[in-house]
Structure formats: structure tokens, C-alpha cells
Amino acid sequence: MQEKIAKVRTFRRFVEKEPISSDLLQSLVDLARLGGSARNGQPWQYMIVNTPDMCEKIFPFLGWAKYLTDWKGPAPGERPSAYVLCFLNRNRLRGSEGEAQFDLGIATQNLLLGAMDHRIGGCRIGAFSPRLANLFKVPEYLQLSLVVALGKPRETVILEESRDEDDIKYWRDEHGVHHVPKRPLSSCLIDLDKA
């Protein structure tokens, strides 16, 4: 399981011309649907987008890789071939919106784990223009909260232990390899005897 989780990274460059079928995307949303949910509220609804014209319309509204300040996002040919848009159904909300956001993290991790079984990578994007929702005719009680970009990865992502526990900025080397520093396990554990 650890190896599989380590493979589920954030991929930001894809083989754009490699389509993802609606059937596969529905099976991934089904994995998201099966995740745990606070008070079993199940407030999330998902929109699948996998046509080139709609993917092209969505792309300009998205923000990519805050730490890579000189990079404007995937170039043509490297863009996602599908998206799953995650909408909070406010009529189904039980408890706080914060609890629902935790549920969304569980749901999208399930989705991305399933995607990796099909050699599909993804990027969860919370940095998007509020105008993106205007592309779709959805009821007012549906609030667009997250976009999951999907496609066959066109980049290598490497996990490495952070040399300085406060330096967590990801970066790309001269070969375009994406490096993701992870804090050491020892800095994530709280020693009960010292607490």
C-alpha cells in the first residue's frame, strides 16, 4: 500500500491526446463516492468532463503550481485530457462545511488511487477562477469547490526527504523532473513521553 500511495503524486503535465473514457471516469467517481463521509451526509456531486472542446474551455480558469513562479502551467499538448469537477451540494450538507471538505479529501484520494491503477495521474486544483462555474448550468445550491485534472502523466515526480524540515517547496530540475520534499517521519510524530 505504501508504494501505491507514494506513486499517487500531483502531476501537472500530461499526454493531452490520450483520451480517458467516460466509463473509466465514472468508475473513478464511484471510488470517490464510496469514501467515508461525516454523518454519512455524502454532500459531494461530480461532473465528468472529457471532451477536448470542454477541456479547452476549462483550462484558462485554472491556477497551476504556486511555487513554480516562472511556469504558467501545462503547454498545449501537455494539458489534462479530462477533469472531474467536485460540487458541494449544500442541500445535502450535514454538519459543517469543514467536515465536508475533509470528506472531499478522502473522496479525491480514492479517485486518484484508482486512477493510478490505470496509469492515470491527476492534480487537485483549488486555485481556480470563480467564473469557471459560469460555464455550466447547475443549480445555485451546487458550489464548485475543487477541480481534479486527469491524464496520462508526461512528467516524472520524485519524493525526497526534506533536508531542512521547513523547506517544503517543490521544484523542477534542469531535466524537468519534479522534486517533492517530504518532511521526515520523525518530524511528524509527537512523542507521548515528551508531550
Secondary structure, DSSP 8 states (H G I E B T S, - for coil): -HHHHHH--B---B-TTS---HHHHHHHHHHHHTS--GGG---EEEEEE--HHHHHHHGGGB---TT-TT--S--TTSS-SEEEEEEEEGGG--S-HHHHHHHHHHHHHHHHHHHHTTT-EEEEE--B-GGGGGGS---TTEEEEEEEEEE-B-S-EEEEE-SSTT----EE-TT--EEEEE--GGGT---GGG-
